[in-house]
Amino acid sequence: MRLFLASFSALLLAAAGCGSTGSSSGDDPIRVGQIVSLTGNYSPLGTENQKSVALAVEQINAAGGINGRKIELSVRDDKSLPDQAVLAFNELKDDSDAVIGSPFSNSALAVVPLVDREEIPYISLTPADEQVKPVHPYVFVVPALSGTYAEAALQYFQASKLTRVAVAYDTKSSYATAGFKGLEAKAQTYGVTLNPIEQFQTTATEFSAVFTHVRASDAQALMVWGTGAPAVALTKQYAASGLDIPLMLTGSQASKLFLDPAGPAAEGVTISSSIGVVGTALPDGEQKRAIEELSTAFTAKYGYTPPQFAQDGYSGVKLLAAAVTKAGSTDRAKVRDALEGLTLTTPNGTYKYAPDNHSGLTTDFISINTVKSGKLEPTPYSQQKLSTLGGR
């Protein structure tokens, strides 16, 4: 009998020892896939996403990982094409605990049905509203939604007593279309009339017809929704058009990737952005510290301050890491549940995800800026708003 008990005890100890070497032991990496536009039209966005995602992973691993486990990052280029994003997702899904998504809205929307089927946490770095309206259980958006940017613009127009605004938007961009729909849905609430409404496509290079229609109207400002090259071309042509009403662009232009090629033509243009882009204007506090954590390391590594798209990538990794820490594992459902109850301050602002809110940011974390000497400076309107964010 003593021999049986001794043998049984030995078996229990052996079993316990085997259990301690499982996924919770710290031996297995946390496998994160990243779909990113490294080539094609959206490569200027994607390369900044990728730099900041890699930086955040590097910092986390250097500090010991998450619950003792290092992050292993696998990167796939979607070539700025939705069908390539689908191929990339299918390559990553079986060997990833979570996926960080493309900065291209059309790519993200192509992948969302696959995320629904595979039930894998998907951290999206593009702001198209359709990703989370309605809520998809495993999809969480990092940038402020296009609709949130639209409402922030309307709040600014109202405060500036601009009641008649012309709009031009890229009909081939889900981001731009969602932004226009956001304006359209709430313009009346803020006492703003949208007219004229002009459309263009991502391949557009000439905008004189848009300016002719705006000149013939009583518009007090022109707001443009687009990404990439069209925004640069439009801004240069606008500067030469003779129009003297304000030109307002969106977060897609909150970067040296727009400011450098636009050059002097961008001077005086109004551009909305994540608060992280203008972090030096914030008072000391938790929010500014979160911004400086990224900006200090990014600037030291790359020689320039992190643009909008870098803010998104870095914040995405921070959100995922906090969820895995909270869940205590990489079980997909547990990480999803942790994200749905997560409140976290990142360079982009303070996220408050919930079961019915997978976007997490409000207009409080969007700054309305003016280009001065090639840099973004908060308008007096946003300076006042930002002054309240020190302790958040």
Buried (B, 14 or more C-beta within 10 A) or exposed (E): EEEEEEEEEEEEEEEEEEEEEEBBEBEBBBBBBBBBBBBBBBBBBBBBBBBBBBBBBBBBBEEEBBBEBBBBBBBBBBBBBBEBBBBBBEBBBEEBBBBBBBBBBBBBBBBBEBBBEBEBBBBBBBBBBBBBBEBBBBBBBBBBBBBBBBBBBBBBBBBBEBBBBBBBBBEBBBBBBBBBBBBEEBBEEBEBEBBBBBBBEBEBEEBEEBBBBBEEBEBBBBBBBBBBBBBBBBBBBBBEBEBEBBBBBBBBBBBBBBBEBBEEBBBEBBBBBBBBBBBEBBEEEEBBEBBBBBBEBBEEBBEEBBBBBBBBBBBBBBBBBBBBEBBEBBBBEBBBBBBBEBEBBBBBBBBBBBEEBBBBBBBBBBBBBBBEEEEBBBBEBBBEBBEEBEEB
